[in-house]
Amino acid sequence: MTTIENDRLSSATSYSETRTYRKVWDWPTRFFHWSLVAAFAGAYASNKLGAAYFSLHLFFGYAVIVLVTFRIVWGFVGARHARFASFLKGPRSVLHYVSAVGRGRHTRYVGHNPLGALMVIALLAALGAQAAFGLFGDDEIFNAGPLAPLVSKDASLLLTSLHRKLFYVILAAVFVHVAAVLAHVVVAREPIIRAMVTGSKPSEFVPPEETLRSSRGAVAFLLFVAIVAAFAFGLRFVPGAQVDIAAF
């Protein structure tokens, strides 16, 4: 569902501390979002620190896989605005949104806009693939991913190359994402960064019937624990994989 306000971007509502707010984003979605940011940054930093920090790099890679898996499942069973069905639109809706923005008009969405929704899917796919490739990676010097013994040497080297190159694709996508967010905050005057921290948006952006009533926290917690347990269990019993379960 959307809140349609075909306002000129230049006349968008400004911030005010007297605003009232309505809940949009559930806490599991916000937990996922910022945890994924931390895991991606941690994976990058631990890689730059060198081979001695490989175990830490591996841990952050595991975290990315768990978080992406959680978000995919949460997209089907999660709270209202976190579900894919609530924000994934067809090509016509995406083109309409882009055309409207190009004409200086803005259609506000309670959750993700159609273009932002595509970025969500692209980042989930790219981050999940990069982390998965890393499981099979081999630097041919000191360290190898836990699943490297399950594939041929050539396949492992190919996946290692893809793991490295995909990082730059993801980094470019992250810059585009951040730029789009800042544009919404500065130009369209939508406090979407604050919303991803607090979970709430100004009430003029959220019709009463679109207000989030429950974060489904218990469901999210059980789901997350189940994914972590399944992932750790699966790696532990993969022949040849060396996994420190204590890292979980």
Contacts in CASP RR format, 6 or more apart in sequence:
PFRMAT RR
TARGET T0000
AUTHOR 0000-0000-0000
METHOD contacts of the structure
MODEL  1
MTTIENDRLSSATSYSETRTYRKVWDWPTRFFHWSLVAAFAGAYASNKLG
AAYFSLHLFFGYAVIVLVTFRIVWGFVGARHARFASFLKGPRSVLHYVSA
VGRGRHTRYVGHNPLGALMVIALLAALGAQAAFGLFGDDEIFNAGPLAPL
VSKDASLLLTSLHRKLFYVILAAVFVHVAAVLAHVVVAREPIIRAMVTGS
KPSEFVPPEETLRSSRGAVAFLLFVAIVAAFAFGLRFVPGAQVDIAAF
1 86 0 8 1.000
1 110 0 8 1.000
1 207 0 8 1.000
1 210 0 8 1.000
2 107 0 8 1.000
2 108 0 8 1.000
2 109 0 8 1.000
2 110 0 8 1.000
3 108 0 8 1.000
3 109 0 8 1.000
3 110 0 8 1.000
3 205 0 8 1.000
3 206 0 8 1.000
3 207 0 8 1.000
3 210 0 8 1.000
4 107 0 8 1.000
4 108 0 8 1.000
5 106 0 8 1.000
5 107 0 8 1.000
5 108 0 8 1.000
6 100 0 8 1.000
6 105 0 8 1.000
6 106 0 8 1.000
6 107 0 8 1.000
7 105 0 8 1.000
7 106 0 8 1.000
8 104 0 8 1.000
8 105 0 8 1.000
8 106 0 8 1.000
9 101 0 8 1.000
9 104 0 8 1.000
9 105 0 8 1.000
9 106 0 8 1.000
9 187 0 8 1.000
9 188 0 8 1.000
10 104 0 8 1.000
12 106 0 8 1.000
12 187 0 8 1.000
12 188 0 8 1.000
12 189 0 8 1.000
12 190 0 8 1.000
13 189 0 8 1.000
13 202 0 8 1.000
13 204 0 8 1.000
14 189 0 8 1.000
15 189 0 8 1.000
15 191 0 8 1.000
19 202 0 8 1.000
19 203 0 8 1.000
19 204 0 8 1.000
20 202 0 8 1.000
20 203 0 8 1.000
21 198 0 8 1.000
21 200 0 8 1.000
21 201 0 8 1.000
21 202 0 8 1.000
21 203 0 8 1.000
22 200 0 8 1.000
22 201 0 8 1.000
22 202 0 8 1.000
22 203 0 8 1.000
22 206 0 8 1.000
22 208 0 8 1.000
22 210 0 8 1.000
22 211 0 8 1.000
22 212 0 8 1.000
23 199 0 8 1.000
23 200 0 8 1.000
23 211 0 8 1.000
23 212 0 8 1.000
23 213 0 8 1.000
24 81 0 8 1.000
24 110 0 8 1.000
24 111 0 8 1.000
24 195 0 8 1.000
24 199 0 8 1.000
24 200 0 8 1.000
24 201 0 8 1.000
24 206 0 8 1.000
24 210 0 8 1.000
24 211 0 8 1.000
24 212 0 8 1.000
25 81 0 8 1.000
25 82 0 8 1.000
25 111 0 8 1.000
25 195 0 8 1.000
25 196 0 8 1.000
25 199 0 8 1.000
25 200 0 8 1.000
25 212 0 8 1.000
26 78 0 8 1.000
26 79 0 8 1.000
26 80 0 8 1.000
26 81 0 8 1.000
26 82 0 8 1.000
26 199 0 8 1.000
26 212 0 8 1.000
26 214 0 8 1.000
26 215 0 8 1.000
26 216 0 8 1.000
26 217 0 8 1.000
26 220 0 8 1.000
27 199 0 8 1.000
27 215 0 8 1.000
27 217 0 8 1.000
27 220 0 8 1.000
28 70 0 8 1.000
28 74 0 8 1.000
28 78 0 8 1.000
28 79 0 8 1.000
28 82 0 8 1.000
28 215 0 8 1.000
28 216 0 8 1.000
28 217 0 8 1.000
28 220 0 8 1.000
28 224 0 8 1.000
29 71 0 8 1.000
29 74 0 8 1.000
29 79 0 8 1.000
29 81 0 8 1.000
29 82 0 8 1.000
30 196 0 8 1.000
30 197 0 8 1.000
30 199 0 8 1.000
31 220 0 8 1.000
32 67 0 8 1.000
32 70 0 8 1.000
32 71 0 8 1.000
32 74 0 8 1.000
33 196 0 8 1.000
34 196 0 8 1.000
35 63 0 8 1.000
35 67 0 8 1.000
36 64 0 8 1.000
36 67 0 8 1.000
36 68 0 8 1.000
36 71 0 8 1.000
36 127 0 8 1.000
39 60 0 8 1.000
39 61 0 8 1.000
39 63 0 8 1.000
39 64 0 8 1.000
39 67 0 8 1.000
40 60 0 8 1.000
40 64 0 8 1.000
40 127 0 8 1.000
40 170 0 8 1.000
40 174 0 8 1.000
42 56 0 8 1.000
42 57 0 8 1.000
42 60 0 8 1.000
43 57 0 8 1.000
43 60 0 8 1.000
43 61 0 8 1.000
43 64 0 8 1.000
43 131 0 8 1.000
44 167 0 8 1.000
46 53 0 8 1.000
46 54 0 8 1.000
46 56 0 8 1.000
46 57 0 8 1.000
46 60 0 8 1.000
47 53 0 8 1.000
47 57 0 8 1.000
49 56 0 8 1.000
51 139 0 8 1.000
51 141 0 8 1.000
51 142 0 8 1.000
51 143 0 8 1.000
54 142 0 8 1.000
54 143 0 8 1.000
55 244 0 8 1.000
55 247 0 8 1.000
58 145 0 8 1.000
58 146 0 8 1.000
58 247 0 8 1.000
59 247 0 8 1.000
61 131 0 8 1.000
61 134 0 8 1.000
62 131 0 8 1.000
62 231 0 8 1.000
62 247 0 8 1.000
62 248 0 8 1.000
64 127 0 8 1.000
64 128 0 8 1.000
64 130 0 8 1.000
64 131 0 8 1.000
65 128 0 8 1.000
65 131 0 8 1.000
65 132 0 8 1.000
65 135 0 8 1.000
65 231 0 8 1.000
66 224 0 8 1.000
66 227 0 8 1.000
66 228 0 8 1.000
66 231 0 8 1.000
68 124 0 8 1.000
68 127 0 8 1.000
68 128 0 8 1.000
68 131 0 8 1.000
69 227 0 8 1.000
69 231 0 8 1.000
70 220 0 8 1.000
70 223 0 8 1.000
70 224 0 8 1.000
70 227 0 8 1.000
71 124 0 8 1.000
72 124 0 8 1.000
73 223 0 8 1.000
73 227 0 8 1.000
74 82 0 8 1.000
74 220 0 8 1.000
74 223 0 8 1.000
75 82 0 8 1.000
75 83 0 8 1.000
75 84 0 8 1.000
76 83 0 8 1.000
76 84 0 8 1.000
77 83 0 8 1.000
77 216 0 8 1.000
77 219 0 8 1.000
77 223 0 8 1.000
78 216 0 8 1.000
78 219 0 8 1.000
78 220 0 8 1.000
79 212 0 8 1.000
79 214 0 8 1.000
79 215 0 8 1.000
79 216 0 8 1.000
80 86 0 8 1.000
80 210 0 8 1.000
80 212 0 8 1.000
80 213 0 8 1.000
81 87 0 8 1.000
81 110 0 8 1.000
81 111 0 8 1.000
81 210 0 8 1.000
81 212 0 8 1.000
86 111 0 8 1.000
87 109 0 8 1.000
87 111 0 8 1.000
87 112 0 8 1.000
87 113 0 8 1.000
87 114 0 8 1.000
87 117 0 8 1.000
87 120 0 8 1.000
88 117 0 8 1.000
88 121 0 8 1.000
89 114 0 8 1.000
89 117 0 8 1.000
90 114 0 8 1.000
93 114 0 8 1.000
94 114 0 8 1.000
94 115 0 8 1.000
94 118 0 8 1.000
96 107 0 8 1.000
96 114 0 8 1.000
97 107 0 8 1.000
97 113 0 8 1.000
97 114 0 8 1.000
97 115 0 8 1.000
98 115 0 8 1.000
100 106 0 8 1.000
100 107 0 8 1.000
106 188 0 8 1.000
107 113 0 8 1.000
108 188 0 8 1.000
108 190 0 8 1.000
108 205 0 8 1.000
110 201 0 8 1.000
110 205 0 8 1.000
110 206 0 8 1.000
110 207 0 8 1.000
110 210 0 8 1.000
112 120 0 8 1.000
115 180 0 8 1.000
116 180 0 8 1.000
119 173 0 8 1.000
119 176 0 8 1.000
119 177 0 8 1.000
119 180 0 8 1.000
122 173 0 8 1.000
123 170 0 8 1.000
123 173 0 8 1.000
123 174 0 8 1.000
123 177 0 8 1.000
126 166 0 8 1.000
126 169 0 8 1.000
126 170 0 8 1.000
126 173 0 8 1.000
127 170 0 8 1.000
129 162 0 8 1.000
129 166 0 8 1.000
130 162 0 8 1.000
130 163 0 8 1.000
130 166 0 8 1.000
130 167 0 8 1.000
130 170 0 8 1.000
133 159 0 8 1.000
133 160 0 8 1.000
133 162 0 8 1.000
133 163 0 8 1.000
133 166 0 8 1.000
134 145 0 8 1.000
134 159 0 8 1.000
134 160 0 8 1.000
134 163 0 8 1.000
135 145 0 8 1.000
135 146 0 8 1.000
135 147 0 8 1.000
135 148 0 8 1.000
136 145 0 8 1.000
136 147 0 8 1.000
136 148 0 8 1.000
136 150 0 8 1.000
136 151 0 8 1.000
136 155 0 8 1.000
136 156 0 8 1.000
136 159 0 8 1.000
136 160 0 8 1.000
137 144 0 8 1.000
137 145 0 8 1.000
137 148 0 8 1.000
137 156 0 8 1.000
137 157 0 8 1.000
137 159 0 8 1.000
137 160 0 8 1.000
137 163 0 8 1.000
138 144 0 8 1.000
138 145 0 8 1.000
138 148 0 8 1.000
138 153 0 8 1.000
138 156 0 8 1.000
138 157 0 8 1.000
138 160 0 8 1.000
139 160 0 8 1.000
140 157 0 8 1.000
144 156 0 8 1.000
146 235 0 8 1.000
146 238 0 8 1.000
146 240 0 8 1.000
146 241 0 8 1.000
146 242 0 8 1.000
146 243 0 8 1.000
147 235 0 8 1.000
147 238 0 8 1.000
147 241 0 8 1.000
148 156 0 8 1.000
149 239 0 8 1.000
149 240 0 8 1.000
149 241 0 8 1.000
150 238 0 8 1.000
150 239 0 8 1.000
150 240 0 8 1.000
150 241 0 8 1.000
151 159 0 8 1.000
181 192 0 8 1.000
181 193 0 8 1.000
184 190 0 8 1.000
184 192 0 8 1.000
185 191 0 8 1.000
185 192 0 8 1.000
185 193 0 8 1.000
190 201 0 8 1.000
190 205 0 8 1.000
191 201 0 8 1.000
191 202 0 8 1.000
192 201 0 8 1.000
194 200 0 8 1.000
195 201 0 8 1.000
199 212 0 8 1.000
228 248 0 8 1.000
232 243 0 8 1.000
232 245 0 8 1.000
232 248 0 8 1.000
235 241 0 8 1.000
235 243 0 8 1.000
236 243 0 8 1.000
236 245 0 8 1.000
END
